[in-house]
Amino acid sequence: MIQSFDFIADKKTKTLVIGSMPGVASLNAQQYYAHPRNLFWRFCFEAFGESFNLDNPPSYEAKKRFVLQHHIGLWDAAYSCVREGSLDTHIKNVVPNDFGALFSFYPQIKTLLFNGQMAYKLFARAYPELLGQKIYQILPSTSPANASVPLDERRALWFRALTL
């Protein structure tokens, strides 16, 4: 059984990026989107006009501050699950995170951005009623395992969603 991280959000958070479950690299580092080839942090920084050096990325604390400064929060659909490796297709026995409690505490969160289809499916299975209360978008996964959507298209979709 593996377990996700605490949410990153504050009273100014308006948009919540929802992943499925951290991959092995993220779990080992205890950081969201820690795999060096995951595009999430790069897309976030570049969407807001900041450079992102893949060879010398900002510290995790700086990354967290950056998303919060732009009113973006992070959490995963799954609190815990069974999964070998990092692929979403291997996720089983999901216990969802408590989004009802999160949205009660942070009612100003109005927009949900799902980082891939599995994040959406896990959330929708646990909280179909919450989808009707929020604006949401299912975006192509930023995972290095996702090669089905060309990089330029993924970048454009994420930029548009993050900066709305």
Secondary structure, 3 states (H helix, E strand, C coil): CEECCCCECCCCCCEEEEECCCCHHHHHHCCCCCCCCCCHHHHHHHHCCCCCCCCCCCCHHHHHHHHHHCCEEEEECEEEEECCCCCHHHCEEEEECCHHHHHHHCCCCCEEEEECHHHHHHHHHHCHHHHCCCEEEEECCCCCCCCCCCHHHHHHHHHHHHHC
